[in-house]
Structures are given as structure tokens and as C-alpha cells.
């Protein structure tokens, strides 16, 4: 019901020699609020048998059960029935009955409560005067506290028929007080008598292992009767072995969903795919983005895919953005030969996701270097126009901060000022100063 740590803390709290008014604050400091009900149920189990706890411990337990719920407005104490039953039990100890009657009476008057909370449980027992108390009958208490009791009391026939798992110490004579100091735990020979030892340890063991509910009678569940046998029910006793062997045509074939995508990616590395094939690859990647990890595209193969099928390359790189290997793909893309398709791929990526700034700057520097180093004038003019259009797109879309590359781009525009696109890029730079 409760953990071993809570059990030890509870028994220690019951044994401490402290005033009753300090018990509840200590209780709140040791146990969490959602465990309070289980702790109180454990106290009830411990007190169902009067031999488990000492009388002073029982008084502290009664005080906790009563006072723990006093602060709740318009709330019925779930343990009122137990407290009233003990207070009205003629066979119960008169000290406990008087103590409970004072607690129950404190619900209507604080004077009764102030008399006892400033004392310890041991002090209350020591100065107790039975002549100063009057005891009410069960009917009187039930009538007085009818608004705090359930409509119908709970009865467990299994519990009533159970065998108690707590027995009387055979070394203590019938009718003697087990707490009497003259009853020492050891015999004259130095051996412990039966039942001697730490009572709290025994209580903790009962809570953790068997509880105090006793050995209840089992719930009998009769075995259901067998159903009548039907014709054909036992066919499995004489199975029919006339089976025809069939060859599995799909055996050893790759039936995974990515087989078609891997085949198309392999073709895409060698040449341009037909529009229908491109659409199939894009649809499969959209349906299952994880296929990109099984399509067989390594960073080393990326330049072939960019040159032959840039649209597919863009989609693959977008799906790989969360991969730990995306930096390897960027490195290959930066260092590959500059072309229309490579700039198309980078341009689409910049508009779709936030690329690392260092990657974009390195790619722009490589593009400028390629334009400067090329010897063929026709190809040089063509690449310069592509780079200028690419840079203008990045600047207008605010993908790059032109001030980071201002000197390098300005020098590039001046060197190729004879080209109309370079002159237009130069004017854009000047307009942004």
C-alpha cells in the first residue's frame, strides 16, 4: 500500500515524543498530499488489531485520522465511521474512547481540542482521569454525527470470514499488558522470548509483505463445462497431405518500397529522366521522406545528379537537411564545377530553406573565381551573365547581406563592366550603399 521508506517514516512519527499539535505539520513535511489517503488507510489497518501499536502510538494515529481532514471545508472525513465505532465500543480502552470523544467534540468547540493538543500522547495517558469523562452510546454518536457518516456502512463478507494473521504473544499471560516494563524481551538465559524484539519492525513487515487483512477465503471460480463436440471439429487429427508445390516468383526479389526509387536514382545519375519518371521519384519522396536515406545517393554522386536532373537533386537535398551528413553534400556542391544547373540547384535551395551563410559565401566566391579563370571568351561571357543574374536574385530576395561580399562583388562587376548584366549588378550595389 505504501513504500518501505514511507512505512519507516510513519512508524517513526507515531513513536516520537512530541506534542499533538506538532504532529500534523511534521506529517505534511514527511508525506506528499497525494499519499495522505493511503497513509491513513495504513493507520486504520495497524489499529484494527490492538496488539500492533502501543497505546501512545494509537492516540497519535487517532489524532492524525481526525485532524488531517479538519481543514477541508464541506468535506466528509472518510475515516469518521472508524473513529465513531472505536469511540462507542464498550470493549475498547477507556483512554482511547475518551480521547476520541474529545476530538469529535472539538469539531463544534475548540476548547476541548486546546486541552489535549498541547500535551504529548504519553502525558495524556499519564494524567487521564476516567471520572471526569462521560461516554456516549453508539446510537447517540451516530445520531449526533449522522451528517458525517455514509448512508450505508460497508460490509465485507470475505473479510469477516478471514483468518487473522496476527496472533497473541504466547509468553505474555492472558489479560496482561504487553507494554508493561516488567515484561522484558529476553529470558534469564539471555535468549529472546517468542514474540520479543522490535514491534515496529514486525508492523513494517506486515505492511510490506502480507498487510493486516488476514487470510481471506478464495473467490471460487468453477471450471466452465466443455462444449459439445461438432462434426468436423477434429479434422486436424487426420490432416490432408495432398498439397501442390507452388514456386514463389517473388523470392529473392527486392520488394521494399524504395526499390523503384533506387532504380530511378541510378538512371538519373547517368542521364536526364523522362517527366513521368521525375514525377514518380518526387511523389515517392513526398510520400515517405525516409526513402532518401535508402535511395543509394552518396555525396560523391551528387554532381552527376545535379547536372542531369537538378529538380530531383533539389528535392533530395531538401529531404536530407536534417541528416548528419548534409555538410558532406554541401561541400561537394560548393566544390563542383560551376554550371547553370548547379546555380539553379543552389538558387532553389536558398528560396526553400535557410542555408548556412558560410556555404553561400563560399559558393559565390567559387563562381567568381570560375568566371575569372576561364579562357574561352564566349563561355566566360555566358557564365558572367549567369552569375550576375544569380547574385541579383540573392540580393533582391535578401538571402545574403551584400555588405559581407561587397568588395569582392564590386571588383567582379568592374572587371566585367563591358557585360550588360555586370553593369546592372554594379548599379544595384551602388543603390544599396
PyMOL commands that set and color helices and strands:
alter all, ss='L'
color gray80, all
select helices_A, chain A and resi 4-15+20-30+33-48+55-67+80-87+94-105+110-117+121-126+130-132+138-144+146-148+157-160+199-210+235-238+259-268+275-287+289-293+299-308+310-319+326-335+340-352+357-373+377-396+402-415+420-431
alter helices_A, ss='H'
color red, helices_A
deselect
rebuild
show_as cartoon
